[in-house]
Amino acid sequence: MFSDPLVPYSWESLDGKKCGYFCIFTEAFFHHYGVPREYPLYKPDHPKLFLLSEETEKEVETLFEKMLAERDSNYAYKDDLLRNWTMELIHIALKMQPATIIPEAQSDKKRKIDSLFNELLERQFPITSPYERLTLKNPSDFARLLNIHPNHLNRTLKEVSEKTTTERISGRILEEAKILLKHSSWSISDIAFALGYEESAHFIHFFKKKLHQTPQNYRQTQNI
């Protein structure tokens, strides 16, 4: 099973057994070594689950045992070995037949991308502290996490929802801005910062362009 912590997945153990091995790594761990996210395994429409034959199971188990042993060693270059073995696991999976091959219609793939995009967007809300900050604000941010080109993401969202990536993002930011203006006592600058704006003037311009009134005017009308 391969998963990305920034993209939602779920699984359920049908027999109740929970045993085995797992390996958690960061992009920084592979800096100047390789980019696992560029492999098909981390694309939204690629199968994530693989059933192991008895022979492959032994091969994978041996790799995990090596990783566990090397993790606790004092070898100066152990990280290179760990990176090599992690990449080997990825290539073993890529060479295998997926556990389940379900031909997905093009529309199904598009709906899946739309769903994953929406999950990533909604995970950032609600903002409950002026010290929090929106981290995904541009189409390229979402495209990078979904491992697809920004233009492909934009075309897909437009076909599914009739709105562009930018329109979906800005619409959700505007919705959160209205909630914060109405239900919090935060200053306009605090709200602007939390929503990813370096300058409150840019937030005010965005808000006024969308609702034809300033954030302050909106807050006043809501509190009457």
N, C-alpha and C positions, 0 to 999 in steps of 0.2 A: 504494500500500500504506500503510495506517495501522496503527500499533501503539502499545501502551502498555508502557513498560519494566517496569511492575510486574505485568503480566499476561503469561504465557508464550505466545509464538507461535514458529513455525518456518517456514522456507521453503527451497526447494532450487532452484538454477539448473540447469535441464535441459540447456541448451546450453553451460554453462560461462562465458557472458559475464556480466561484472559491471561495468556502467557505468551512469551516470545521475546523478541528484541526490538528496540527502536533506536533510531539515530536522529538527533536534532542538530541542525547546523545553521549558521547564518550566512548571508551573502558575503559578509566581511571575511569569513573564514576562508573563502575561495578567492580573495582579492589577488589579482595578478596570476591566478592559477587556472581558472576556468569560470564559466558562468552557467551553473546548473539550470537556472531559470529559462535559458534559451533552448533547452532540450524539449522535445514533444511531450514528455511526461508532465510538464508543468503548463501545458496549454489547456485552456478551459474545456475543449472538446475531446481531449485524449483520455482513454481509460486510465484509471488510477489503481485498479486492483488486479493482481496477478496471482493465479494459482500455481503452486510450485510442484514439480514432479519430485519424486524421491531423490533423484540425483541432484537436481537443482537445489532442493531444500538443504542437502548436506553442504553444497558449495556456498550457499548464502549463510548458513549457520557458522561455517568455518570463518567466513569473512567477519561476521559480527564478533566471534570469539577473539579473533586477532585484534579487532578494534578495541575491545574491552581490555585485553591484556596490555596493548600498547598505550592506551590512555593513562595507565598508572605507572608507566615506565619512566626512566630518567633519560631516555634517548633524546638527544638534542634536536633531531629532525623528525620526531614522531608525528608532528602535524602533517608533514608531507606524506607519510604513510597513511594517515587517517584520511587525507584528501583523496589519495589514490584508491583506497578501498571503498570510499563512498562513491566515487565515480564508477568503480567497477560494479557496484550494486545497481547503479542507474543503467549501465550498459547491459547488464544481465536482463533487466526488465525490458529494455528496448528490443532485445533479441527474441524475447518470448512472445508467444501468442497471447493476446489479452484474455483474461479469465472469461469474460463475457463479451461477445461482439454483437452489439445491437445496432444495426444500420440506422443512423439518425438522419432524418430528413433535414434539409437545409434550414427549414423553418425552426426545427427543434434546436439546432445549434445556435440559431440567432436568439431564441427565447432563453437559452441557457446563459449566453453572454449577457443578455439584458438582465437576467436574474442575479448573476454574479456582480454586475456593475451596481445594481440597486442595493445589494447586500453591503458592498464596500462603502457606498455612499451613506447608507442609513446607520452603519456602525459608528459613525462619527457623531451621531446625535442621540439624545439631546446633550447640549453643552451645559454643564451644571456649575461651572466655575469660571470666573474671568481669567483664571490662570491656564485654563485649557486652551488649545488652539487647533483649528482645522488643519489637518496635515495633507488631505487630498482635496485640492481645489481646482486643478487644471486637468483637461482631458488626457494630457500626456501622463499624468500621475496614475490615472486609472488604467490606461493602456499598458503601462509598464508592468503593473501588478498582474494584469490579465494576460500578459505576454502576447499582445497583439498590436498591430500598428494603429495609431490614433485615428487614421482615416477609416480603417476597417471598423473600429469601434463606433465611430460617428455614423457610418452608413447603416450599421446593424441597429443601433438605437433609433435612428430615424425611421427605418422600415418597421420596427416593432411598435414604437410609441409615437411616431410622427413628430418627435422632438429631437434636436441635436444633443450631443453630449454636453455642450456648453449650456444649452437651455435647461437640461435636466439638473445640472449642478447648480446653476444660478437660481433656479426655481426653489430648490431645497434650501439654499442659503437664505433666500428671501423669506421663506416660511419660518426658518429658525430666528431670523432677525426680528420678525414681527412678534414671535413668542417672547423673546427676550425683552423687547421694548415694552410689551404689555405686562409681563408678569415678573420682571426683575427691576431692581433699582440701580443696575449697573449704568455707568456713564456711557455715552455714545462711543467714546474712544475705547472703552473696555470691550464693548460689544464688537466694534470694528476689529480690534486685535484678535478677539476670540474667533472671529469668522475668517481670519486669514489676511486681513488688510493691514499693510504696514502703516498707512496713513488714513486717519479717520475721514479725511476729505474724499478719498477714493470710495469709501463705503457710503458716504452721504450722496455722492454722485450716482453710485449704483442704485441706491434705494430710491432716490428721486426720479431716476430714469424709469424705474419699474412702476412706482406708485404715484408719481407726480406730486409728491410732497416729501419734505425732509423727515428723517427719523424722529426728530424732536416734535415736529407737528403731528406725526402719526401717534406718538406716545401721548401727547396731550389730548387728542381726540378719543383715544381708547380709555383714558382715565376720567373722562367727564362723567 
